Amino acid sequence: MATVTATRTTSSGSDPSADTSSKPPRARLSRRTWAKLAFAAVVLLFIVFAVDVLLLLFASILLAILLRSLAEPLAARLHISPRWAVLVVVALLAVSLSVVAWVIAPSIGEQVRELRASLPQALQRLQQELSRFVWLEVFLDTANQVDGTGAAPPQVASRVTGAISGTLTALGHAVFAIVIALYLAADPRPYVEGIVRLFPPAHRVRAREVLHAIGHTLRWWLFGKAISMALVGTAVFIGLLVLGVKMAAALALIAALLDFIPNIGPLLAFIPAALFALLQGPTQVLYVALLYGAVQTVEAYVLTPLIERRTVELPPALTLTALLVGALFFGWLGLLLAAPLTAALLVTVQMVYVEDTLGERDAR
């Protein structure tokens, strides 16, 4: 009995020690949790304060995907390495852009000078036409007051300095994005594998699948957008030639480039076209507006649905919201990259949350 009692006493006395030994794991778990929270906070702060750098990196990724998509078929046909194929593609693009700039630049300069000389008369004529509407009198009076006030010399100097600084900054960003894109396009595998190694070993296969799916979506999105831009530029060029609007080639090029921005891009492209059409009268502006509206309608309801069958469907409300958020918080760069960034985020949410977390594998 004494032995049994001693044993019970010993076992009962071991309970506090057992509880004490169980505390360190809880403390270690708590430290891990705080470490994860601290890491998440650091990542969030980095995203907030370095968002411009991240957007430039995303622009570099898009450019690298474009160059790689053009270089891979060329490498297979010429039996050269993808790195040399990327250099060939870059050289061809540089030559093509230089030729286009050499052909269009003199015409643009001449037409811009003509626009500056004739625009006051065209605006006065447009004002006379619009003055027939009583509800526009307040707007016209306000516009006259704004046009009548000249800017002071210090303000003009400040604007010129700001324009030069903005131009140099944009050129620096472009050079940064192009250099990074060349490295990514030449050999993307080390960078992809480096991102995959940031995940736990059990999730690396899935992380690689998600990255490849994002790359596939962005590649087809760029391919579809290139087709759309080419068709829009061609349609605008033919329409402006038929209407007799000057600088049809340059305006069509502007329309094609700005078509990269969904919904808002065509509106921005309409502004210079309307200014040159204004030289020929307000009626010509109406015809140009109808032309751009028809092209935008065909693109939105015919081309875009056909393109999104191979990529990811971007709901119009979500696209407009992304464009608004990108423009308000991140400026022109955010507006330019809002659509492809939204497409990449949709693929990530679809695979990581809907399929892996919710278990809906047949959702896509």
ZAMARGU-4260 file (C-alpha; in steps of 0.2 Angstrom, whole numbers, plus 5000, padded with zeros to 4 digits):
<rodrens>
0) 5000/5000/5000 | 5014/5012/5004 | 5022/5008/4987 | 5005/5012/4979 | 5003/5028/4989
5) 5021/5033/4985 | 5018/5030/4967 | 5002/5040/4966 | 5011/5054/4976 | 5025/5054/4963
10) 5013/5053/4948 | 5002/5067/4956 | 5018/5077/4959 | 5023/5075/4941 | 5008/5084/4935
15) 5015/5102/4939 | 5031/5097/4930 | 5022/5091/4915 | 5012/5107/4914 | 5028/5117/4916
20) 5036/5107/4902 | 5021/5110/4891 | 5023/5129/4892 | 5039/5132/4882 | 5031/5125/4866
25) 5017/5137/4868 | 5029/5151/4870 | 5039/5146/4855 | 5022/5145/4845 | 5018/5163/4851
30) 5035/5169/4845 | 5033/5161/4828 | 5016/5170/4827 | 5023/5187/4831 | 5037/5184/4819
35) 5025/5180/4805 | 5015/5196/4809 | 5031/5206/4809 | 5036/5199/4793 | 5019/5203/4785
40) 5020/5221/4792 | 5037/5223/4784 | 5030/5216/4767 | 5015/5228/4769 | 5026/5243/4772
45) 5038/5239/4758 | 5023/5237/4746 | 5016/5254/4752 | 5032/5264/4751 | 5040/5255/4736
50) 5024/5253/4725 | 5032/5263/4711 | 5046/5251/4710 | 5034/5236/4711 | 5024/5244/4696
55) 5040/5246/4686 | 5045/5228/4690 | 5027/5222/4684 | 5030/5233/4668 | 5046/5224/4665
60) 5038/5207/4667 | 5025/5212/4654 | 5039/5218/4642 | 5049/5202/4646 | 5034/5191/4642
65) 5031/5200/4626 | 5050/5199/4620 | 5050/5180/4625 | 5034/5177/4616 | 5042/5184/4600
70) 5059/5177/4603 | 5054/5158/4606 | 5047/5155/4588 | 5061/5164/4581 | 5074/5154/4590
75) 5065/5138/4585 | 5065/5143/4567 | 5083/5150/4566 | 5090/5136/4578 | 5098/5149/4589
80) 5097/5151/4608 | 5083/5161/4616 | 5095/5174/4622 | 5101/5178/4604 | 5083/5177/4598
85) 5079/5191/4611 | 5093/5202/4605 | 5087/5200/4587 | 5069/5204/4592 | 5075/5220/4602
90) 5085/5225/4587 | 5071/5223/4575 | 5059/5233/4586 | 5072/5247/4588 | 5074/5248/4569
95) 5055/5248/4566 | 5052/5261/4579 | 5066/5272/4573 | 5059/5271/4555 | 5041/5275/4561
100) 5047/5290/4571 | 5058/5296/4556 | 5043/5296/4544 | 5030/5303/4556 | 5040/5316/4566
105) 5042/5329/4552 | 5023/5328/4548 | 5019/5329/4567 | 5029/5345/4569 | 5022/5354/4554
110) 5004/5349/4559 | 5007/5354/4577 | 5013/5371/4571 | 4997/5373/4560 | 4986/5368/4574
115) 4994/5381/4586 | 4991/5394/4572 | 4973/5389/4568 | 4966/5383/4585 | 4961/5400/4591
120) 4950/5403/4576 | 4943/5386/4577 | 4939/5387/4595 | 4931/5404/4592 | 4920/5396/4579
125) 4915/5382/4590 | 4911/5394/4604 | 4899/5403/4592 | 4891/5387/4587 | 4889/5382/4605
130) 4883/5399/4611 | 4866/5395/4603 | 4863/5384/4618 | 4858/5394/4633 | 4864/5381/4646
135) 4882/5383/4640 | 4883/5401/4643 | 4890/5399/4660 | 4903/5387/4654 | 4908/5398/4640
140) 4910/5413/4651 | 4921/5403/4663 | 4932/5397/4649 | 4934/5414/4643 | 4939/5420/4660
145) 4952/5406/4661 | 4959/5409/4644 | 4960/5428/4647 | 4971/5427/4663 | 4989/5425/4658
150) 5001/5415/4668 | 5015/5425/4677 | 5033/5422/4672 | 5038/5413/4688 | 5023/5401/4686
155) 5028/5398/4668 | 5046/5394/4673 | 5040/5382/4687 | 5029/5373/4674 | 5044/5372/4662
160) 5055/5365/4676 | 5042/5353/4681 | 5039/5347/4663 | 5058/5344/4661 | 5059/5335/4678
165) 5044/5324/4673 | 5051/5320/4656 | 5068/5315/4664 | 5060/5304/4677 | 5049/5295/4664
170) 5065/5292/4653 | 5074/5285/4668 | 5059/5273/4673 | 5058/5268/4654 | 5077/5263/4654
175) 5075/5254/4671 | 5060/5244/4665 | 5069/5240/4648 | 5085/5234/4656 | 5076/5223/4669
180) 5065/5216/4655 | 5080/5211/4645 | 5087/5201/4659 | 5070/5193/4662 | 5067/5189/4644
185) 5085/5182/4641 | 5083/5169/4655 | 5068/5169/4666 | 5070/5152/4674 | 5082/5158/4689
190) 5070/5171/4694 | 5054/5160/4693 | 5063/5147/4703 | 5069/5160/4715 | 5051/5165/4719
195) 5046/5147/4720 | 5060/5144/4734 | 5052/5157/4745 | 5037/5145/4748 | 5038/5129/4759
200) 5043/5113/4750 | 5026/5106/4751 | 5018/5121/4741 | 5032/5124/4729 | 5024/5113/4715
205) 5008/5123/4717 | 5017/5139/4717 | 5026/5135/4701 | 5009/5131/4693 | 5002/5147/4699
210) 5016/5157/4692 | 5015/5148/4675 | 4997/5151/4674 | 4999/5169/4677 | 5013/5170/4664
215) 5001/5161/4652 | 4987/5173/4655 | 4998/5188/4653 | 5005/5181/4637 | 4988/5179/4629
220) 4982/5195/4636 | 4996/5204/4628 | 4994/5194/4612 | 4975/5199/4611 | 4979/5217/4616
225) 4991/5218/4602 | 4978/5212/4589 | 4965/5224/4596 | 4978/5239/4595 | 4982/5234/4577
230) 4964/5233/4572 | 4959/5249/4581 | 4974/5259/4573 | 4969/5252/4556 | 4951/5256/4557
235) 4954/5274/4564 | 4967/5277/4550 | 4955/5272/4536 | 4941/5282/4544 | 4951/5298/4546
240) 4957/5296/4528 | 4939/5295/4522 | 4934/5310/4533 | 4949/5320/4527 | 4956/5324/4544
245) 4974/5329/4544 | 4988/5318/4552 | 4978/5303/4550 | 4993/5291/4552 | 4999/5300/4568
250) 4982/5300/4576 | 4979/5282/4571 | 4995/5278/4580 | 4990/5287/4595 | 4973/5278/4595
255) 4982/5261/4594 | 4994/5265/4608 | 4981/5272/4620 | 4970/5257/4616 | 4981/5247/4628
260) 4971/5256/4642 | 4954/5248/4641 | 4939/5260/4641 | 4948/5276/4645 | 4962/5275/4632
265) 4950/5278/4617 | 4943/5293/4626 | 4960/5300/4628 | 4964/5296/4610 | 4949/5305/4604
270) 4955/5322/4611 | 4969/5325/4599 | 4959/5319/4584 | 4945/5331/4589 | 4957/5346/4590
275) 4963/5342/4572 | 4945/5340/4566 | 4941/5356/4574 | 4952/5365/4561 | 4939/5360/4548
280) 4923/5364/4558 | 4912/5358/4572 | 4903/5346/4560 | 4919/5337/4557 | 4922/5335/4576
285) 4905/5326/4576 | 4910/5314/4562 | 4926/5310/4571 | 4916/5307/4587 | 4905/5295/4578
290) 4920/5286/4570 | 4929/5284/4587 | 4912/5278/4595 | 4909/5265/4582 | 4927/5258/4583
295) 4926/5257/4602 | 4909/5249/4601 | 4915/5235/4590 | 4931/5233/4600 | 4921/5231/4617
300) 4907/5220/4610 | 4916/5210/4597 | 4935/5209/4599 | 4936/5209/4618 | 4925/5194/4621
305) 4934/5184/4608 | 4951/5189/4616 | 4945/5185/4634 | 4940/5167/4629 | 4959/5163/4629
310) 4964/5173/4644 | 4953/5178/4658 | 4937/5187/4658 | 4938/5205/4665 | 4921/5211/4671
315) 4918/5229/4664 | 4914/5236/4682 | 4929/5228/4689 | 4940/5234/4675 | 4934/5252/4677
320) 4936/5251/4696 | 4954/5245/4694 | 4958/5259/4682 | 4951/5272/4694 | 4960/5265/4708
325) 4976/5264/4698 | 4975/5282/4692 | 4970/5290/4709 | 4983/5281/4719 | 4997/5277/4707
330) 4996/5290/4693 | 4998/5286/4675 | 5009/5271/4678 | 4994/5263/4688 | 4982/5268/4675
335) 4993/5259/4662 | 4995/5243/4671 | 4978/5242/4680 | 4971/5230/4667 | 4985/5217/4666
340) 4988/5218/4685 | 4969/5214/4688 | 4970/5199/4676 | 4985/5192/4686 | 4976/5195/4702
345) 4961/5186/4696 | 4971/5171/4691 | 4979/5171/4708 | 4963/5172/4717 | 4955/5158/4706
350) 4969/5146/4709 | 4975/5150/4727 | 4958/5154/4735 | 4944/5147/4725 | 4952/5130/4720
355) 4964/5127/4734 | 4955/5135/4749 | 4937/5132/4744 | 4940/5116/4734 | 4931/5121/4719
360) 4942/5114/4706 | 4930/5115/4691 | 4927/5134/4694 | 4938/5139/4679
</rodrens>
